[in-house]
Amino acid sequence: MQDFLTETYNELRELVRGSMPDNARLKAIELTLKNRSKLKDIQENKVELTDDRSEQAIKEEIKQLKEQLGKS
């Protein structure tokens, strides 16, 4: 298996340095960087939070929390 990895790395190196079309070279560079943990896929997560508490309810909760902490 190690021989296969070495051969694969050598092939990628040749693609990166060779006279292949730009898109092939870029893909080879991308694969090499991902393999070396220098490039990672980014997943975007969008989260929307809603708080339907009134201002008075929030103030009351803050007061209760302060009391629990002994900071009346």
LUMZA-312321 format. One record per residue (C-alpha): residue in one letter; x, y, z. Coordinates in pm, 1 decimal. Example, Ala and Ser with C-alpha at 12.3 -4.5 7.8 and 13.67 -1.06 7.14 Angstrom:
// LUMZA-312321
<r><residuo>A</residuo><px>1230.0</px><py>-450.0</py><pz>780.0</pz></r>
<r><residuo>S</residuo><px>1367.0</px><py>-106.0</py><pz>714.0</pz></r>
***
This chain:
// LUMZA-312321
<r><residuo>M</residuo><px>0.0</px><py>0.0</py><pz>0.0</pz></r>
<r><residuo>Q</residuo><px>286.8</px><py>237.7</py><pz>76.6</pz></r>
<r><residuo>D</residuo><px>419.3</px><py>191.0</py><pz>-278.3</pz></r>
<r><residuo>F</residuo><px>77.3</px><py>285.5</py><pz>-412.9</pz></r>
<r><residuo>L</residuo><px>70.0</px><py>604.0</py><pz>-203.1</pz></r>
<r><residuo>T</residuo><px>418.2</px><py>696.5</py><pz>-315.2</pz></r>
<r><residuo>E</residuo><px>320.1</px><py>640.9</py><pz>-676.9</pz></r>
<r><residuo>T</residuo><px>4.9</px><py>847.9</py><pz>-627.5</pz></r>
<r><residuo>Y</residuo><px>199.9</px><py>1137.2</py><pz>-473.4</pz></r>
<r><residuo>N</residuo><px>450.2</px><py>1123.1</py><pz>-756.9</pz></r>
<r><residuo>E</residuo><px>168.5</px><py>1133.2</py><pz>-1012.0</pz></r>
<r><residuo>L</residuo><px>9.9</px><py>1431.5</py><pz>-835.9</pz></r>
<r><residuo>R</residuo><px>346.2</px><py>1606.0</py><pz>-827.4</pz></r>
<r><residuo>E</residuo><px>385.5</px><py>1553.0</py><pz>-1202.2</pz></r>
<r><residuo>L</residuo><px>35.3</px><py>1689.5</py><pz>-1265.4</pz></r>
<r><residuo>V</residuo><px>102.5</px><py>1997.1</py><pz>-1053.7</pz></r>
<r><residuo>R</residuo><px>435.1</px><py>2067.9</py><pz>-1220.7</pz></r>
<r><residuo>G</residuo><px>342.1</px><py>1946.5</py><pz>-1567.9</pz></r>
<r><residuo>S</residuo><px>198.0</px><py>2118.1</py><pz>-1869.4</pz></r>
<r><residuo>M</residuo><px>-156.5</px><py>1995.5</py><pz>-1813.6</pz></r>
<r><residuo>P</residuo><px>-451.5</px><py>2230.4</py><pz>-1859.5</pz></r>
<r><residuo>D</residuo><px>-503.6</px><py>2473.5</py><pz>-1572.0</pz></r>
<r><residuo>N</residuo><px>-814.4</px><py>2297.2</py><pz>-1441.3</pz></r>
<r><residuo>A</residuo><px>-628.0</px><py>1964.1</py><pz>-1411.7</pz></r>
<r><residuo>R</residuo><px>-336.0</px><py>2130.8</py><pz>-1236.1</pz></r>
<r><residuo>L</residuo><px>-570.6</px><py>2311.4</py><pz>-996.3</pz></r>
<r><residuo>K</residuo><px>-750.0</px><py>1986.6</py><pz>-911.4</pz></r>
<r><residuo>A</residuo><px>-416.2</px><py>1816.1</py><pz>-846.2</pz></r>
<r><residuo>I</residuo><px>-309.9</px><py>2104.2</py><pz>-621.3</pz></r>
<r><residuo>E</residuo><px>-643.8</px><py>2089.0</py><pz>-438.0</pz></r>
<r><residuo>L</residuo><px>-610.3</px><py>1713.8</py><pz>-378.8</pz></r>
<r><residuo>T</residuo><px>-253.4</px><py>1752.4</py><pz>-256.3</pz></r>
<r><residuo>L</residuo><px>-343.3</px><py>2033.4</py><pz>-14.5</pz></r>
<r><residuo>K</residuo><px>-646.3</px><py>1844.6</py><pz>118.5</pz></r>
<r><residuo>N</residuo><px>-432.2</px><py>1536.1</py><pz>170.7</pz></r>
<r><residuo>R</residuo><px>-186.2</px><py>1742.2</py><pz>373.1</pz></r>
<r><residuo>S</residuo><px>-470.1</px><py>1900.9</py><pz>577.0</pz></r>
<r><residuo>K</residuo><px>-382.2</px><py>2244.1</py><pz>441.8</pz></r>
<r><residuo>L</residuo><px>-716.3</px><py>2285.2</py><pz>269.0</pz></r>
<r><residuo>K</residuo><px>-1051.7</px><py>2180.9</py><pz>404.2</pz></r>
<r><residuo>D</residuo><px>-1404.2</px><py>2183.4</py><pz>272.5</pz></r>
<r><residuo>I</residuo><px>-1612.0</px><py>2448.2</py><pz>441.8</pz></r>
<r><residuo>Q</residuo><px>-1970.9</px><py>2385.5</py><pz>525.9</pz></r>
<r><residuo>E</residuo><px>-2184.0</px><py>2689.7</py><pz>589.8</pz></r>
<r><residuo>N</residuo><px>-2452.5</px><py>2659.3</py><pz>853.1</pz></r>
<r><residuo>K</residuo><px>-2716.2</px><py>2924.8</py><pz>888.5</pz></r>
<r><residuo>V</residuo><px>-2902.5</px><py>2937.3</py><pz>1215.2</pz></r>
<r><residuo>E</residuo><px>-3188.3</px><py>3169.1</py><pz>1291.0</pz></r>
<r><residuo>L</residuo><px>-3289.7</px><py>3215.3</py><pz>1650.6</pz></r>
<r><residuo>T</residuo><px>-3606.7</px><py>3382.3</py><pz>1764.0</pz></r>
<r><residuo>D</residuo><px>-3685.0</px><py>3499.0</py><pz>2113.8</pz></r>
<r><residuo>D</residuo><px>-4046.8</px><py>3580.8</py><pz>2175.3</pz></r>
<r><residuo>R</residuo><px>-3998.0</px><py>3682.4</py><pz>2537.2</pz></r>
<r><residuo>S</residuo><px>-4096.8</px><py>4033.2</py><pz>2633.4</pz></r>
<r><residuo>E</residuo><px>-3845.4</px><py>4277.1</py><pz>2774.0</pz></r>
<r><residuo>Q</residuo><px>-4013.4</px><py>4244.4</py><pz>3112.1</pz></r>
<r><residuo>A</residuo><px>-3979.5</px><py>3862.6</py><pz>3103.6</pz></r>
<r><residuo>I</residuo><px>-3609.6</px><py>3893.8</py><pz>3022.8</pz></r>
<r><residuo>K</residuo><px>-3556.8</px><py>4141.8</py><pz>3307.5</pz></r>
<r><residuo>E</residuo><px>-3736.0</px><py>3905.4</py><pz>3546.3</pz></r>
<r><residuo>E</residuo><px>-3518.1</px><py>3614.7</py><pz>3434.7</pz></r>
<r><residuo>I</residuo><px>-3203.2</px><py>3822.8</py><pz>3486.4</pz></r>
<r><residuo>K</residuo><px>-3326.5</px><py>3914.4</py><pz>3835.3</pz></r>
<r><residuo>Q</residuo><px>-3388.8</px><py>3545.6</py><pz>3918.4</pz></r>
<r><residuo>L</residuo><px>-3046.6</px><py>3442.5</py><pz>3789.8</pz></r>
<r><residuo>K</residuo><px>-2877.3</px><py>3713.4</py><pz>3995.2</pz></r>
<r><residuo>E</residuo><px>-3064.1</px><py>3594.2</py><pz>4303.0</pz></r>
<r><residuo>Q</residuo><px>-2949.1</px><py>3237.3</py><pz>4236.8</pz></r>
<r><residuo>L</residuo><px>-2590.5</px><py>3362.3</py><pz>4215.3</pz></r>
<r><residuo>G</residuo><px>-2633.8</px><py>3564.8</py><pz>4534.2</pz></r>
<r><residuo>K</residuo><px>-2593.4</px><py>3896.9</py><pz>4354.6</pz></r>
<r><residuo>S</residuo><px>-2927.9</px><py>4057.9</py><pz>4424.8</pz></r>
***
